[in-house]
Every structure is written in structure tokens, then in C-alpha cells.
Amino acid sequence: MGRGRLAAWLLAAACAKEKVWKARPFRPVRVPAYNNSQTCDKADPFPRDGGPCYDRRACLAELEKRGQGRQDASRLAALFRNTSMLVLGDSVNLYRAKRLERAGLQRNCGEGLGRAEAEAKGKGVCYHPHNNFVHTWCASEERREKFSQRRDFDVVFWNYGGLHRLHLLPARPITVPGPRGPIQIGTLTTSQEYKEGLETCAKVVSERYPTAKIVYVLTNDVCSQNFAGPYAAAARTWATKLNDPMYDMQMTSVGVQTLRSHERAMARLMGHTVLDPQNDGLCACTAKGDGRHYVDTDPRTLGRLADLVVSYRLKPDGRIVFVNR
């Protein structure tokens, strides 16, 4: 085989391999990269039970104290089995969608398919594996169509990725180094810019899915007392900058309240249902060094979502009976 033909054959083989790789279904279950640091100075949304940075028993005790006992995670798939749901948002919502898939729901986006073929995927949960995809999804019709052409979702469960719009300069930069150049982890956003972007995105959601039950989940609270290292130092500094124009967009509970005020106003304007994650001050349920992911409360949040969008009742023996409203 000549050198030119060999090169062409290798190129064709590489392209074919790439096409096959893209066609593989997304695998959501990954081994978490736990923070093994004794100083708990790195964000760890998947804290190791019994590790130095998280005490799951303390979280469960606090939930019981609040009267917010854990949802039976094994029941989640059964609750949503007759529902087709689109989940949009940041890593917080991404982990919730992955939990539903691990519980047994099929991923039903239909990427790369025409609308009719995609909608034939039926019930299940659709989400994008990127943890800040909602920003480009809202801004680009091309990205929306490439992701999924479905319009028949029963439920849209979304947030605008508010945690990525909060800052904690200089500890939390807008970009971090990556193997192929800088990776954007956030957007330096003013309160007014967040309001305008949120409302624009909400209109896209409403117009694209006019028959869906649309539920907006408020931004998670931030427990800055669980920060460590540079994050903790920056949070202490920003607590004193009352006259700074970016004070109300800092990644602490101050910034969260700013976002939530806009989110509630948007929901009233657009007719979206609001779901409060109910994690204000719940520092026992987020790891030291993280302070913003509450993965042990996700089953409870999803159970409350089911109460909003699924018509059902429980029989004395625990079986689920779906009813018509």
C-alpha cells in the first residue's frame, strides 16, 4: 500500500472511530474525584462519608431536626415513570438528573434525531452532561436543536446556573487553566445583567415547551462558613465591601438572595412554578471546602418535585397509584 493511500486509510479510520464515539450514549455514572485534602480546601460535591470534610450522620440528624426526613430514593423512578422530563441548569441540577437515571429512568433526549424520532423516545429524563450548558442553550437556537428537537416534554425542571454568575474574587476566578487553554467556570455578572439574562432564557423555555409543566428550582444557598483557604479569606473580605458595586453578587448567601429575588419575580412574570430547595443554613449537608452542593438532600428535592408535577397517592402498603386530576 502506497504512503498516500495508507495516510488516507488511517484518516478514514480515525474519522469513523470519532463518529462511533459520538454515537455512544452518555455514561453518567463516574467515579467521583473525592477531595482527600486534610484541609478540605477543594470543592467536593461528592463527599466521602466519614471523611475529614463531611459527616453524613450530622446531615441526616439536621434534616430530622428540621422535619425534613430523607426521601426514599428507590421510589423516585417509580414516581416519574410516566413522565418525560427535561432538566436544565448547572451542576446542581445535573446531579439530580443523574440520580434519576441511576434510579432507573431512561435518558430520552434523542440527540441527533429528527423531532418525530426524538419524541418517539417516550418517557424518561433528558439532560445535557455539561454542568453549565444552559447558558449556551438559551442563547443559541442551533445549540437547542442539536441537543434535542423534542417539544413534547411533560415537565421542564430548570435553573439558570446562578452559582456560575456569582463571584468570589480573587479566589474564584472567571477562568481556570485547562489542557487546551482557559476553561470558563463563571461569568462576572451584575444583578441587572442576571435579571435580564434570566428573563430572556425563561421566555425561550416557555415558548419552546408551551404544554409542559415548568418548574424553576431556586439557586442553592451558599454556606460560606464551610469555605476554606482562599475562598474563606475572600468571603471574609467581601463581607465588608458594602459599597462595592459587586457586593450583592458575591458567592455567599448575600449573592444567593440577590439571585432568588430575580428568580421569584421571573417565575411570577412567566407563570413558572417555584421549587425552593430548602437548604438555607444547612451547612451540615454540604462538604467543608464546597459549601454549595447538597447531594444528600437531592432525593427529598426530587420527591417534592414529584408532588408538584405527578398526580399520585400512596396506598397503605406503600404502593404508588397514579390518579387523574
TISEPA-720164 format. One line per field, with one value per residue: residue number from 1; residue in one letter; x, y, z of N, C-alpha, C in turn. Coordinates in steps of 0.02 Angstrom, whole numbers, plus 50000, padded with zeros to 5 digits. Layout:
<rs>
lose: NUM:...
dodren: A:...
n_u: X:...
n_v: Y:...
n_w: Z:...
ca_u: X:...
ca_v: Y:...
ca_w: Z:...
c_u: X:...
c_v: Y:...
c_w: Z:...
</rs>
This chain:
<rs>
lose: 1:2:3:4:5:6:7:8:9:10:11:12:13:14:15:16:17:18:19:20:21:22:23:24:25:26:27:28:29:30:31:32:33:34:35:36:37:38:39:40:41:42:43:44:45:46:47:48:49:50:51:52:53:54:55:56:57:58:59:60:61:62:63:64:65:66:67:68:69:70:71:72:73:74:75:76:77:78:79:80:81:82:83:84:85:86:87:88:89:90:91:92:93:94:95:96:97:98:99:100:101:102:103:104:105:106:107:108:109:110:111:112:113:114:115:116:117:118:119:120:121:122:123:124:125:126:127:128:129:130:131:132:133:134:135:136:137:138:139:140:141:142:143:144:145:146:147:148:149:150:151:152:153:154:155:156:157:158:159:160:161:162:163:164:165:166:167:168:169:170:171:172:173:174:175:176:177:178:179:180:181:182:183:184:185:186:187:188:189:190:191:192:193:194:195:196:197:198:199:200:201:202:203:204:205:206:207:208:209:210:211:212:213:214:215:216:217:218:219:220:221:222:223:224:225:226:227:228:229:230:231:232:233:234:235:236:237:238:239:240:241:242:243:244:245:246:247:248:249:250:251:252:253:254:255:256:257:258:259:260:261:262:263:264:265:266:267:268:269:270:271:272:273:274:275:276:277:278:279:280:281:282:283:284:285:286:287:288:289:290:291:292:293:294:295:296:297:298:299:300:301:302:303:304:305:306:307:308:309:310:311:312:313:314:315:316:317:318:319:320:321:322:323:324:325
dodren: M:G:R:G:R:L:A:A:W:L:L:A:A:A:C:A:K:E:K:V:W:K:A:R:P:F:R:P:V:R:V:P:A:Y:N:N:S:Q:T:C:D:K:A:D:P:F:P:R:D:G:G:P:C:Y:D:R:R:A:C:L:A:E:L:E:K:R:G:Q:G:R:Q:D:A:S:R:L:A:A:L:F:R:N:T:S:M:L:V:L:G:D:S:V:N:L:Y:R:A:K:R:L:E:R:A:G:L:Q:R:N:C:G:E:G:L:G:R:A:E:A:E:A:K:G:K:G:V:C:Y:H:P:H:N:N:F:V:H:T:W:C:A:S:E:E:R:R:E:K:F:S:Q:R:R:D:F:D:V:V:F:W:N:Y:G:G:L:H:R:L:H:L:L:P:A:R:P:I:T:V:P:G:P:R:G:P:I:Q:I:G:T:L:T:T:S:Q:E:Y:K:E:G:L:E:T:C:A:K:V:V:S:E:R:Y:P:T:A:K:I:V:Y:V:L:T:N:D:V:C:S:Q:N:F:A:G:P:Y:A:A:A:A:R:T:W:A:T:K:L:N:D:P:M:Y:D:M:Q:M:T:S:V:G:V:Q:T:L:R:S:H:E:R:A:M:A:R:L:M:G:H:T:V:L:D:P:Q:N:D:G:L:C:A:C:T:A:K:G:D:G:R:H:Y:V:D:T:D:P:R:T:L:G:R:L:A:D:L:V:V:S:Y:R:L:K:P:D:G:R:I:V:F:V:N:R
n_u: 50043:50033:50113:50029:49900:49896:49898:49776:49689:49711:49666:49530:49493:49512:49416:49300:49305:49289:49157:49088:49117:49050:48922:48896:48801:48783:48873:48826:48870:49005:49164:49182:49292:49359:49391:49534:49606:49671:49645:49528:49509:49460:49329:49206:49084:49041:49052:49151:49083:49108:49233:49362:49303:49166:49018:48903:48808:48785:48722:48602:48547:48522:48428:48322:48296:48245:48128:48130:48145:48233:48198:48134:48243:48234:48107:48096:48112:47996:47898:47916:47896:47799:47823:47894:48037:48129:48283:48368:48510:48635:48776:48713:48579:48612:48667:48551:48474:48554:48543:48410:48420:48508:48423:48340:48270:48256:48370:48314:48334:48361:48467:48531:48429:48281:48133:48013:48066:48142:48044:47982:48054:47995:47948:48049:48207:48288:48441:48585:48757:48850:48896:48861:48781:48661:48677:48729:48631:48515:48550:48567:48484:48527:48607:48509:48428:48521:48548:48422:48275:48152:47986:47891:47899:47838:47870:47974:48114:48210:48353:48445:48579:48637:48741:48855:48859:48892:49024:49185:49298:49471:49483:49399:49412:49363:49400:49491:49650:49664:49689:49682:49685:49614:49477:49312:49230:49137:49040:49067:48948:48826:48692:48582:48611:48599:48463:48406:48460:48407:48268:48259:48299:48199:48088:48123:48116:47979:47916:47966:47920:47770:47668:47714:47735:47814:47946:48039:48187:48251:48409:48538:48576:48724:48846:48953:49029:49082:49183:49359:49533:49587:49457:49383:49451:49426:49287:49272:49329:49243:49128:49139:49134:49028:48993:49036:49006:48987:48952:48827:48828:48913:48984:48910:48785:48731:48740:48661:48533:48510:48502:48392:48287:48268:48238:48117:48034:48040:47977:47847:47812:47819:47739:47793:47815:47883:48013:48080:48238:48259:48376:48436:48556:48593:48717:48772:48750:48828:48990:49142:49242:49170:49024:48910:48846:48723:48707:48650:48524:48457:48368:48256:48221:48187:48079:47988:47973:47905:47784:47734:47715:47669:47527:47475:47446:47484:47464:47414:47507:47618:47625:47619:47492:47434:47338:47204:47190
n_v: 49940:50110:50258:50372:50316:50241:50342:50403:50299:50283:50406:50399:50293:50350:50452:50375:50310:50417:50453:50341:50350:50467:50426:50343:50313:50434:50409:50419:50380:50401:50378:50472:50612:50620:50737:50724:50802:50852:50977:51015:51102:51107:51108:50986:50901:50771:50710:50603:50484:50492:50545:50672:50791:50789:50742:50630:50579:50686:50772:50700:50698:50834:50857:50778:50848:50964:50917:50864:50734:50603:50568:50420:50354:50248:50250:50350:50329:50258:50355:50447:50374:50383:50501:50622:50711:50861:50919:51061:51165:51200:51116:51071:51038:50947:50838:50797:50752:50648:50564:50523:50449:50348:50290:50223:50281:50308:50391:50511:50604:50603:50647:50710:50659:50677:50776:50697:50567:50586:50618:50498:50429:50428:50411:50468:50543:50690:50768:50875:50832:50931:51044:51179:51206:51271:51406:51426:51355:51432:51542:51505:51448:51351:51270:51222:51146:51052:50985:50929:50897:50881:50928:50889:50870:50827:50890:51027:51053:51168:51277:51433:51422:51498:51498:51501:51630:51705:51782:51770:51850:51879:51742:51648:51634:51689:51607:51453:51368:51251:51094:51123:51259:51407:51373:51417:51451:51529:51682:51850:51943:52071:52117:52167:52121:51984:51973:52014:51918:51800:51820:51824:51695:51622:51655:51589:51456:51445:51472:51371:51254:51247:51167:51104:51070:51188:51203:51300:51287:51361:51446:51359:51381:51459:51404:51490:51477:51353:51363:51356:51400:51504:51537:51555:51664:51762:51771:51826:51950:52007:52020:52139:52237:52334:52441:52412:52392:52259:52191:52131:52020:51923:51760:51705:51689:51813:51847:51742:51774:51887:51831:51745:51834:51890:51773:51729:51836:51825:51700:51729:51820:51741:51634:51516:51377:51384:51301:51282:51238:51221:51228:51326:51382:51253:51191:51074:50981:50999:50985:51027:51150:51149:51193:51222:51120:51000:50855:50748:50792:50791:50681:50712:50839:50803:50720:50814:50885:50789:50790:50909:50893:50767:50667:50574:50449:50368:50201:50110:50006:50058:50059:50145:50241:50307:50449:50539:50711
n_w: 50000:49953:50021:50021:50006:50121:50220:50191:50220:50358:50404:50368:50449:50574:50572:50562:50683:50769:50739:50784:50921:50956:50941:51046:51195:51327:51475:51635:51762:51855:51933:52074:52099:52240:52372:52453:52534:52689:52735:52679:52569:52442:52321:52337:52275:52293:52430:52534:52639:52810:52794:52817:52782:52781:52866:52857:52944:53029:52941:52912:53038:53057:52958:53005:53122:53070:53023:52898:52837:52747:52576:52505:52401:52314:52267:52177:52036:52009:52038:51935:51820:51722:51660:51552:51557:51548:51602:51647:51680:51806:51885:51999:51964:51866:51938:52002:51895:51850:51960:51948:51830:51870:51959:51877:51770:51594:51484:51375:51270:51130:51046:50895:50819:50715:50748:50761:50776:50891:50986:50991:51081:51203:51377:51516:51565:51514:51492:51484:51480:51515:51642:51639:51533:51507:51485:51352:51288:51303:51228:51096:50957:50871:50955:51040:50952:50909:51026:51072:50981:51031:51081:51165:51302:51463:51580:51624:51712:51786:51809:51805:51816:51920:52017:51942:51904:52010:52102:52182:52198:52235:52237:52173:52013:51846:51744:51730:51713:51578:51489:51354:51347:51427:51538:51554:51702:51756:51748:51757:51823:51837:51949:51877:51748:51769:51797:51673:51584:51639:51624:51484:51451:51515:51436:51318:51361:51394:51271:51191:51250:51266:51317:51428:51604:51693:51801:51908:51996:52137:52162:52247:52420:52486:52591:52667:52780:52774:52685:52644:52655:52519:52473:52592:52647:52549:52558:52686:52664:52566:52639:52702:52606:52579:52499:52374:52200:52160:52271:52300:52221:52263:52298:52414:52544:52529:52390:52342:52389:52313:52183:52200:52223:52097:52028:52085:52048:51909:51891:51933:51834:51717:51743:51793:51902:52066:52150:52303:52361:52495:52576:52651:52763:52790:52829:52875:52779:52668:52600:52688:52618:52503:52508:52430:52361:52393:52402:52472:52499:52382:52341:52420:52371:52239:52267:52314:52198:52122:52191:52145:52007:51972:51976:52104:52231:52386:52432:52581:52593:52535:52398:52239:52169:52023:51983:51904:51884
ca_u: 50000:50072:50111:49970:49840:49897:49878:49704:49654:49716:49622:49461:49482:49506:49350:49249:49308:49260:49085:49064:49122:48997:48857:48886:48761:48820:48876:48826:48898:49077:49194:49195:49360:49350:49442:49568:49646:49655:49624:49462:49513:49439:49258:49194:49012:49028:49094:49157:49052:49156:49297:49375:49269:49093:48990:48835:48763:48766:48673:48538:48520:48497:48366:48270:48282:48203:48068:48140:48175:48255:48152:48153:48271:48213:48040:48096:48100:47925:47859:47923:47899:47752:47839:47950:48060:48190:48317:48417:48539:48705:48795:48664:48525:48642:48671:48483:48454:48592:48514:48350:48441:48534:48367:48306:48239:48296:48386:48270:48341:48358:48515:48546:48369:48229:48085:47969:48105:48161:47985:47965:48093:47947:47958:48117:48237:48335:48485:48649:48810:48892:48864:48839:48756:48601:48695:48731:48566:48469:48573:48577:48435:48565:48626:48448:48408:48572:48541:48361:48221:48088:47945:47834:47914:47784:47896:48039:48140:48268:48378:48485:48650:48654:48804:48908:48858:48917:49097:49220:49364:49509:49492:49362:49420:49313:49426:49546:49689:49644:49738:49678:49675:49572:49410:49269:49190:49087:49032:49061:48882:48793:48624:48536:48625:48571:48390:48390:48475:48359:48203:48265:48301:48133:48045:48141:48089:47906:47895:47986:47882:47709:47621:47748:47734:47882:47963:48105:48214:48292:48481:48558:48610:48797:48868:49022:49068:49115:49240:49425:49587:49575:49385:49363:49480:49390:49220:49278:49342:49184:49077:49149:49133:48957:48984:49062:48951:48978:48939:48767:48837:48966:48962:48891:48713:48712:48728:48606:48471:48501:48478:48325:48236:48255:48207:48046:47999:48034:47927:47780:47800:47812:47694:47829:47810:47946:48030:48133:48275:48256:48441:48464:48588:48600:48789:48790:48738:48874:49057:49189:49279:49123:48977:48856:48811:48691:48685:48608:48456:48428:48307:48200:48202:48152:48015:47944:47957:47853:47721:47710:47702:47642:47465:47479:47436:47516:47421:47442:47564:47673:47622:47601:47434:47429:47269:47191:47163
ca_v: 50000:50170:50301:50415:50276:50223:50401:50413:50246:50299:50463:50375:50252:50396:50485:50326:50298:50475:50450:50290:50375:50516:50392:50306:50350:50464:50368:50468:50356:50407:50375:50541:50630:50644:50781:50690:50850:50857:51045:51025:51166:51099:51093:50914:50889:50702:50699:50535:50475:50477:50577:50730:50851:50781:50694:50618:50570:50753:50797:50667:50721:50901:50851:50754:50903:51011:50884:50854:50668:50585:50537:50353:50362:50191:50263:50406:50306:50240:50416:50483:50327:50403:50571:50640:50772:50895:50952:51110:51203:51193:51050:51051:51003:50891:50782:50773:50714:50585:50522:50492:50398:50291:50257:50180:50315:50309:50456:50511:50666:50592:50689:50692:50633:50724:50786:50640:50511:50602:50613:50427:50402:50416:50436:50466:50607:50717:50819:50881:50815:50987:51072:51248:51207:51311:51472:51424:51329:51488:51593:51480:51401:51295:51225:51189:51095:50999:50946:50888:50930:50865:50982:50858:50854:50840:50933:51057:51068:51205:51338:51472:51416:51559:51494:51518:51703:51737:51787:51774:51874:51848:51670:51611:51671:51675:51551:51415:51337:51185:51063:51154:51330:51425:51346:51465:51420:51576:51744:51907:51968:52115:52096:52183:52075:51919:51980:52016:51853:51752:51830:51804:51622:51597:51661:51535:51394:51447:51468:51307:51200:51280:51121:51072:51099:51215:51214:51331:51274:51417:51435:51333:51426:51450:51404:51515:51456:51290:51377:51350:51428:51568:51553:51581:51731:51807:51782:51873:52017:52033:52036:52209:52282:52350:52492:52388:52376:52187:52161:52090:51962:51880:51691:51690:51694:51880:51841:51696:51810:51930:51789:51719:51887:51894:51710:51729:51885:51796:51647:51761:51850:51691:51581:51455:51357:51389:51249:51303:51178:51217:51213:51384:51368:51181:51181:51005:50937:51015:50969:51080:51164:51155:51243:51240:51061:50965:50796:50705:50818:50788:50640:50749:50890:50770:50698:50872:50898:50741:50814:50965:50879:50700:50654:50507:50440:50308:50154:50093:49961:50094:50060:50209:50240:50369:50471:50595:50770
ca_w: 50000:49949:50080:50017:50019:50193:50258:50181:50257:50430:50416:50365:50509:50631:50568:50578:50755:50802:50732:50829:50989:50967:50941:51108:51244:51381:51535:51689:51824:51855:51999:52093:52120:52308:52400:52507:52571:52760:52749:52649:52534:52373:52315:52328:52277:52311:52489:52558:52704:52862:52780:52860:52759:52780:52913:52832:53001:53053:52893:52921:53102:53048:52919:53051:53168:53033:52998:52826:52830:52680:52529:52484:52334:52272:52242:52130:51968:52004:52037:51871:51765:51670:51646:51510:51590:51527:51657:51625:51735:51823:51911:52050:51929:51831:51984:52014:51836:51851:52012:51920:51782:51908:51991:51828:51713:51533:51455:51316:51232:51058:51012:50826:50785:50698:50802:50769:50803:50960:51029:50998:51138:51257:51445:51541:51585:51465:51520:51449:51528:51534:51701:51630:51464:51500:51460:51279:51265:51299:51181:51028:50930:50843:51009:51064:50904:50908:51088:51066:50945:51064:51107:51199:51372:51511:51633:51618:51779:51765:51839:51758:51832:51956:52053:51895:51894:52070:52103:52246:52177:52180:52249:52121:51950:51795:51706:51759:51660:51555:51444:51288:51356:51485:51544:51588:51755:51778:51711:51802:51805:51884:51967:51822:51693:51786:51789:51602:51554:51666:51592:51414:51449:51534:51378:51272:51389:51389:51202:51161:51281:51289:51351:51485:51671:51700:51872:51918:52062:52159:52172:52312:52467:52492:52661:52664:52838:52756:52641:52674:52615:52485:52471:52657:52654:52505:52586:52742:52636:52532:52688:52724:52548:52571:52448:52310:52153:52152:52337:52301:52177:52290:52307:52483:52549:52504:52319:52331:52399:52254:52128:52214:52214:52025:52007:52105:52007:51842:51893:51935:51769:51665:51763:51811:51972:52101:52199:52348:52382:52568:52606:52684:52826:52801:52819:52891:52721:52614:52624:52701:52557:52448:52531:52384:52336:52449:52364:52513:52501:52315:52338:52450:52322:52184:52293:52316:52128:52103:52220:52105:51936:51962:52013:52131:52302:52411:52468:52647:52587:52504:52325:52209:52125:51986:51979:51858:51917
c_u: 50044:50064:50049:49907:49837:49874:49803:49664:49654:49670:49549:49444:49472:49438:49294:49246:49276:49184:49055:49064:49065:48929:48844:48844:48804:48816:48880:48862:48974:49103:49211:49268:49354:49407:49473:49611:49624:49631:49556:49458:49494:49364:49249:49120:48993:49069:49094:49128:49105:49225:49305:49333:49193:49071:48917:48786:48740:48715:48605:48505:48490:48431:48308:48248:48235:48137:48070:48175:48189:48199:48179:48176:48248:48145:48039:48081:48027:47881:47859:47918:47851:47763:47898:47974:48126:48219:48371:48447:48612:48718:48745:48607:48551:48646:48602:48459:48490:48565:48451:48368:48468:48478:48327:48273:48285:48311:48355:48275:48332:48406:48529:48487:48323:48177:48041:48005:48124:48102:47961:48005:48050:47968:48031:48141:48289:48376:48549:48705:48855:48858:48847:48812:48699:48617:48695:48666:48517:48486:48572:48523:48469:48585:48565:48427:48457:48565:48480:48307:48153:48053:47890:47849:47854:47806:47963:48060:48207:48290:48426:48560:48677:48721:48863:48910:48881:48994:49122:49293:49407:49514:49458:49367:49364:49334:49481:49585:49662:49694:49738:49666:49629:49502:49367:49226:49136:49085:49023:48999:48855:48723:48576:48548:48597:48495:48371:48403:48426:48292:48204:48263:48233:48083:48059:48110:48013:47883:47911:47944:47816:47662:47652:47731:47806:47894:48033:48128:48262:48365:48494:48587:48684:48815:48941:49063:49102:49173:49305:49475:49569:49501:49362:49389:49442:49320:49221:49289:49280:49127:49082:49142:49062:48945:49010:49004:48937:48965:48880:48770:48895:48939:48958:48814:48688:48695:48669:48539:48457:48472:48406:48271:48218:48219:48134:48006:47989:47979:47856:47763:47783:47763:47728:47819:47879:47954:48089:48171:48279:48323:48475:48494:48601:48674:48811:48786:48779:48945:49097:49233:49234:49071:48920:48821:48786:48663:48642:48537:48422:48367:48246:48175:48163:48084:47965:47926:47901:47784:47691:47685:47671:47580:47467:47458:47468:47465:47452:47503:47624:47672:47596:47542:47431:47355:47264:47161:47110
c_v: 50062:50213:50345:50377:50256:50281:50412:50361:50260:50357:50442:50334:50296:50430:50437:50313:50356:50473:50398:50315:50424:50482:50354:50346:50378:50420:50412:50445:50357:50401:50446:50552:50661:50690:50745:50737:50854:50927:51061:51090:51162:51081:51019:50900:50818:50684:50626:50530:50456:50507:50639:50791:50846:50727:50684:50608:50637:50784:50767:50688:50790:50901:50827:50809:50954:50981:50871:50787:50651:50553:50467:50356:50307:50203:50315:50383:50288:50303:50449:50437:50344:50474:50576:50708:50797:50931:50997:51144:51190:51124:51026:51012:50943:50830:50754:50730:50647:50537:50487:50438:50337:50253:50214:50214:50314:50380:50460:50574:50656:50637:50664:50665:50689:50728:50725:50580:50524:50594:50542:50394:50392:50445:50429:50535:50627:50771:50820:50869:50872:51025:51147:51258:51256:51380:51474:51397:51387:51535:51570:51430:51340:51245:51188:51133:51037:50955:50901:50928:50916:50929:50954:50839:50871:50892:50962:51080:51103:51258:51372:51469:51475:51557:51511:51593:51740:51735:51783:51793:51892:51771:51628:51651:51653:51616:51516:51382:51268:51158:51094:51229:51344:51395:51395:51429:51468:51637:51800:51947:52015:52089:52109:52138:52006:51921:51976:51949:51800:51759:51810:51729:51592:51601:51606:51469:51391:51438:51401:51249:51226:51233:51089:51107:51123:51233:51243:51317:51330:51397:51409:51388:51410:51456:51425:51495:51388:51301:51369:51384:51494:51587:51584:51652:51781:51822:51831:51944:52047:52049:52108:52260:52303:52399:52472:52371:52301:52152:52112:52030:51918:51810:51673:51694:51762:51877:51796:51732:51858:51890:51767:51772:51894:51830:51706:51777:51858:51743:51675:51788:51799:51635:51514:51440:51359:51331:51274:51241:51169:51196:51274:51365:51295:51161:51110:50959:50957:51011:51032:51088:51170:51208:51260:51181:51021:50899:50749:50730:50813:50741:50675:50803:50860:50742:50755:50895:50852:50763:50870:50944:50811:50691:50582:50508:50374:50265:50137:50048:49993:50096:50126:50199:50307:50386:50529:50653:50804
c_w: 50000:50011:50080:50033:50092:50236:50252:50220:50332:50447:50417:50427:50570:50632:50586:50652:50793:50798:50778:50901:51004:50973:51006:51157:51299:51443:51597:51752:51819:51926:52020:52112:52190:52328:52460:52549:52644:52778:52718:52610:52461:52371:52299:52332:52295:52373:52511:52629:52755:52849:52823:52841:52761:52829:52893:52890:53029:53006:52905:52987:53096:53008:52963:53099:53135:53010:52924:52815:52758:52640:52512:52412:52287:52241:52187:52059:51958:52000:51969:51810:51708:51647:51599:51533:51561:51588:51630:51686:51745:51852:51963:52018:51891:51876:52000:51956:51834:51904:51986:51870:51818:51943:51942:51770:51653:51512:51386:51274:51157:51020:50941:50786:50765:50753:50814:50800:50876:51007:51037:51054:51200:51324:51466:51560:51533:51498:51479:51499:51548:51590:51696:51559:51455:51471:51384:51250:51256:51243:51109:51008:50901:50897:51036:51018:50902:50970:51084:51031:50976:51087:51153:51272:51417:51562:51611:51687:51769:51816:51790:51774:51871:51991:52007:51881:51955:52070:52175:52230:52238:52186:52195:52057:51901:51752:51745:51702:51643:51506:51374:51292:51414:51481:51583:51639:51779:51733:51761:51782:51858:51898:51909:51762:51706:51775:51715:51568:51575:51631:51518:51407:51466:51476:51327:51296:51379:51318:51170:51188:51310:51327:51413:51551:51685:51773:51876:51989:52080:52169:52242:52356:52467:52565:52662:52725:52826:52707:52680:52629:52583:52481:52537:52667:52612:52531:52644:52717:52605:52581:52712:52668:52531:52514:52379:52264:52146:52218:52335:52253:52200:52303:52382:52485:52526:52430:52303:52339:52341:52196:52140:52206:52141:52001:52025:52062:51936:51840:51895:51866:51716:51682:51777:51885:52004:52150:52239:52371:52457:52599:52637:52752:52840:52790:52835:52831:52660:52641:52640:52639:52496:52464:52485:52352:52397:52423:52406:52520:52433:52310:52367:52403:52264:52206:52295:52245:52104:52131:52179:52036:51923:52006:52039:52205:52322:52448:52534:52644:52552:52428:52299:52162:52090:51975:51929:51896:51874
</rs>
